[in-house]
Each structure stands twice: as C-alpha cells, then as structure tokens.
Amino acid sequence: MNAAGDLDAVFRHIDDHADEIVSDLQELCRQPSVSTVHTGIEEMAVLVRRRLERAGLEAEAHPTEGHPIVTGRLAGAGAKTLLFYNHYDVQPPEPIGEWASPPFEARIVDGHVIARGATDNKGNIMSRLAAFEAFLAVRGELPCSIKYIIEGEEEIGSTSLLPFIEANKDLLAADGCIWEDTFREDVPVLSLGNKGLCYLELTCRTANVDFHSSQAQIYENAAWRLTWALASMKGADEKVLVEGFYDDVAPLTEKEEELVRRMKPYDTEARKKKFELRRIALDLSDEELPRRHLTNPSFNIAGLDAGYTGEGVKTIVSGRARAKLDCRLVVDQDPEKIRGCVRRHLDQHGFEDIEVELLFQSLPAKSDPESDVVKACQAASRRACGEEAVINPFGTGSTPTWMIIRHLGIPLVGTGVGFITARTHSANENLKIDHLIEGAKYMAAICEAFGGS
Ligand SMILES: [Zn+2]
C-alpha cells in the first residue's frame, strides 16, 4: 500500500468512527471545567489523562501551583516529534438563560454539538485524539512521535504554564508544535506567532483631594497634566513619539513580506455597517490594513479616569488622574524596555511626577514560515480540506505561544477546528460535527506530512 492510500485508510477509519468521536466529545463537554471559579477542574484533569491513556498515550497529570497540567507521549515511526497543545478549562457558561440547551448537556442540534467548550477547546482535543487513534488502528503506529500538553488555566492567563515548561524541557522537547486556534474560516488558518503585551498604568496625583473648581485658577489639575502627557506620546498621524519605542521592531524577512502581501484585504465597508464605524484610522485602504494590523505595534489608551464622570454637573478640580495603556508589541520589542522608554519620555517632557506601573506583560514571538511544521500544515490543508491554507505570519493576539517558541526553541503553528460561527466564550458555543471529522483528518494529515518531512 502506498503512503497516500494508507492515509486514505486512516481517513476512512475516522469516517467510520464518526459517531464515537462525537460521543467522546460529548463526554468531555459534560464535565464542567470552569477555571475562573475552579469548578470541576480536578475531575476534568483526571478525565483527560484517562482519555489520553485510552488513545494509547503514556499520560500523566502534574500538580502545579494552580491547576494540574496533563501531558502525554507516544513513540511513532519517524525520527521526529510533534508536540500538541490544548487546554481543558472553559469559560463560565453565564448567562445561562441565553442557552438554547443546558451548557454542559452537549445536545446535538442540527449537526452541531452545543456545549460550553465544544470548540474552545474540547473539540480541538477530540480532533487530535481521533487522528492518533485512527493511525494506531490502521497502521499500529503514528508516522511521527507525538507529545501532548493540556493545561487547565488558559482562560485565566496560563499562570502555571511557563514555570512548568521551564521545569520540564526534556519532557516537552520536540521538533515542532501544533497550538490551538486559529479558528478556521472557509480554509485552515495557520498562525505562526503572537503579539506581546505591555500593559501600563499611568497615575498623576496633584493633591490628596478634588478641590472646588472656583479655585481652578490656582491649583494644578491632574486630569490636564495626564492628558498633556498622553498627547506628547502619540501624534494625530498615529506615530508613537516615545523615543526608542520602535527601536527593536525587527524588519520582515522576504518570505514574511510575501505572506503579508498575500493576506486577504480587510472589508472596511462591512465593518462600517456592523459597528457604525466612523472611519478607519488614517483612512487606510482595505489592501493596506492587513500589513498595518499584523506588522505594526500599537500604543493604545485602554482607559482613562479622573474627576467627576457621572450624570449631571459636579464642579471640581481633579486631584488624581489615571490612564491604562496597552501596547501590542511585535518581535523583538520587550515590555520592560518599553516601560523604560515611557518613563524616560515622561521625565524628559516635564512629567517626572507621573507614575508608571507595568501591570501585565507577555512577549512577542514568531515562527519561521519555512519550517517543517508549517510545511506539514500546508500539505495537510491541501490533502484533508482540498484548500490552500491561509498563513498569518505573526498572529494578532497575545496568546502564550511565545512560551513554546522562545523557551522550547521550536517553531509553532496555531491551527485547529472551529468556525467563526462557533460562538466561543458566548452562549450556545457549538462545533459542527462535519467540521470536527474534517478536523480529525486534517490533524492526521499533519502527523503524516510532519513524519515524512
Ligand atoms: Zn477561550
């Protein structure tokens, strides 16, 4: 039997066992695992470990400072090892009243499994296990060795993940990683990295009270000082004026340039209609938007608070003002360094009194688009979905993929099952059954291509 025929047999096995794959997903969804309120976490970790064992993996649930992390491994035919990542925790199901069926019942409606976690992320777990099981049933082994890491804190910030990765580099060592996400639109999307995040809080205090505004001529107003400081940091042309902010923005490689050029233009008209959007920043064209969005860092005011902001009139001079800034960073910007640049900028512009605190940080990272794991996903997309995958070379969110890319030193692709209509994090989260089955084949094809690369 040739290799192509072999993979067809694996696909057939997945089709023949579609009902079991769906009922296994229902079983995973029926165990609540809401990380925010710690509901069902321990039980879910046990269920996941057992499910990995049933799929033929050697599995373990590791205690952490937070929720247990489940790992699994299975030796395969090829010399290469592929690491898979998922999470077993889910978002809270509230508001319950908005669900058409109970969130942890996993009812099947119109070819969809309706449940909290159906797509995010239990459907993704199931698509991968179904692929592994099909190989074992058809061939007795996988085309490459696999490792699996499934955490329970993704929806609350993955706090235990980095210390676990740092302490278990050998256990997790691999040649490439398949992350969760990016949700599939009409074709698979391959997301090769993530933006960093530098979240700053700026505070200005001019007095320990708000004064009667009849004295505004003689008192400094904290709200004015803070807005003058903010205005000095970014121009109306959207350029960040903080010295050093752009210093570490790495130039794009030729391949990355090509991938950005190939990104589909954004649809401004649709956004204008949907969001009653006045205009796009700088009036950029649809064609210019992907590049602007993917390759530029941002310097955003996420919140402002000072003085009186309630209904009606209150006449005061603000003694305190606060702003929250979130900067999405691109490779190789560093959040600590950005904080330092902002501090220096304020000092140089006469705002030494404004305090700067770094409230949250995560690092940017990207994978080489020419790496074997990316090529394997491209080949798998053609083979299992009959479509050319869309490659997003940088990712748009600030997911913790950098922990794998930087700390394990391996390339990573975020890809998986889940339509844009999957309503993840909302009521009536769902996964289309056909899409789950196609996703299992896609995962099988990734293992096959990666094993043969
Ligand atoms: Zn989520």
Boltz pocket constraint, residues with backbone or C-beta under 6 A from the ligand:
constraints:
  - pocket:
      binder: B
      contacts: [[A, 91], [A, 120], [A, 155], [A, 424], [A, 425]]
      max_distance: 6.0
